[in-house]
């Protein structure tokens, strides 16, 4: 019987270091988008505050959040660089 060589494989993450950095950047962009949506409420509930429908809250913030999610998809799909050791 011939002995088989058993090589111990290193545990590797599913994604590379660059992918994880890109994922963190995407999460920060999403958080910034949600922070832009905050506010616009009225101190007195019987009065209407038109700031609720400002450009920042109704248009800009959702676009930034969507861009963050699209960036997350890119970060996951990006092929990690392989090193030949």
C-alpha positions as CSV (number, residue, x, y, z in Angstrom):
1,X,0.0,0.0,0.0
2,X,1.3,3.4,-0.9
3,X,0.9,6.2,1.6
4,X,-1.1,9.1,0.3
5,X,0.2,12.6,1.0
6,X,-2.3,14.6,2.9
7,X,-1.8,18.3,2.6
8,X,-3.4,20.4,5.1
9,X,-5.3,23.2,3.4
10,X,-5.4,26.5,5.0
11,X,-8.8,27.8,5.9
12,X,-9.5,30.5,3.5
13,X,-12.2,33.1,3.6
14,X,-14.8,33.2,0.8
15,X,-13.7,36.6,-0.3
16,X,-10.4,38.4,-0.4
17,X,-9.2,41.3,1.8
18,X,-10.1,43.8,-0.9
19,X,-13.6,42.5,-1.1
20,X,-14.2,43.0,2.7
21,X,-12.8,46.5,2.5
22,X,-15.2,47.3,-0.3
23,X,-18.1,45.7,1.7
24,X,-17.3,48.0,4.6
25,X,-17.2,51.1,2.3
26,X,-20.6,50.0,0.9
27,X,-22.1,49.7,4.4
28,X,-20.8,53.2,5.3
29,X,-22.5,54.6,2.1
30,X,-25.8,53.0,3.0
31,X,-25.6,54.4,6.6
32,X,-24.9,57.9,5.2
33,X,-28.0,57.6,3.0
34,X,-30.1,56.6,5.9
35,X,-28.7,59.5,8.0
36,X,-29.7,61.9,5.2
37,X,-33.3,60.7,5.6
38,X,-33.4,61.7,9.3
39,X,-35.4,64.7,10.4
40,X,-38.1,66.9,9.0
41,X,-40.6,66.2,11.8
42,X,-42.6,68.9,13.5
43,X,-42.3,69.7,17.2
44,X,-46.1,70.3,17.2
45,X,-48.1,67.3,15.8
46,X,-50.9,69.6,14.7
47,X,-48.7,71.6,12.4
48,X,-47.4,70.4,9.0
49,X,-43.7,70.8,8.3
50,X,-42.9,70.9,4.6
51,X,-39.3,69.9,5.3
52,X,-40.5,66.3,5.3
53,X,-40.6,66.5,1.5
54,X,-37.2,68.1,0.9
55,X,-35.0,67.1,-2.0
56,X,-32.5,65.6,0.4
57,X,-35.0,63.3,2.1
58,X,-37.1,62.4,-0.9
59,X,-34.6,62.1,-3.7
60,X,-30.9,62.3,-2.7
61,X,-31.0,59.9,0.3
62,X,-32.7,57.0,-1.5
63,X,-30.3,57.4,-4.5
64,X,-27.4,57.2,-2.1
65,X,-28.8,54.1,-0.4
66,X,-29.5,52.4,-3.7
67,X,-25.9,53.2,-4.8
68,X,-24.6,51.7,-1.6
69,X,-26.5,48.5,-2.2
70,X,-25.3,48.3,-5.8
71,X,-21.8,48.8,-4.6
72,X,-22.3,46.0,-2.1
73,X,-23.2,43.7,-5.0
74,X,-20.1,44.8,-6.9
75,X,-18.0,44.1,-3.8
76,X,-19.4,40.6,-3.4
77,X,-19.1,39.8,-7.1
78,X,-15.6,41.2,-7.6
79,X,-13.2,38.4,-8.2
80,X,-10.4,38.4,-5.5
81,X,-6.9,38.7,-6.6
82,X,-5.0,35.4,-6.4
83,X,-1.4,35.3,-5.3
84,X,1.0,32.6,-6.5
85,X,2.9,31.5,-3.4
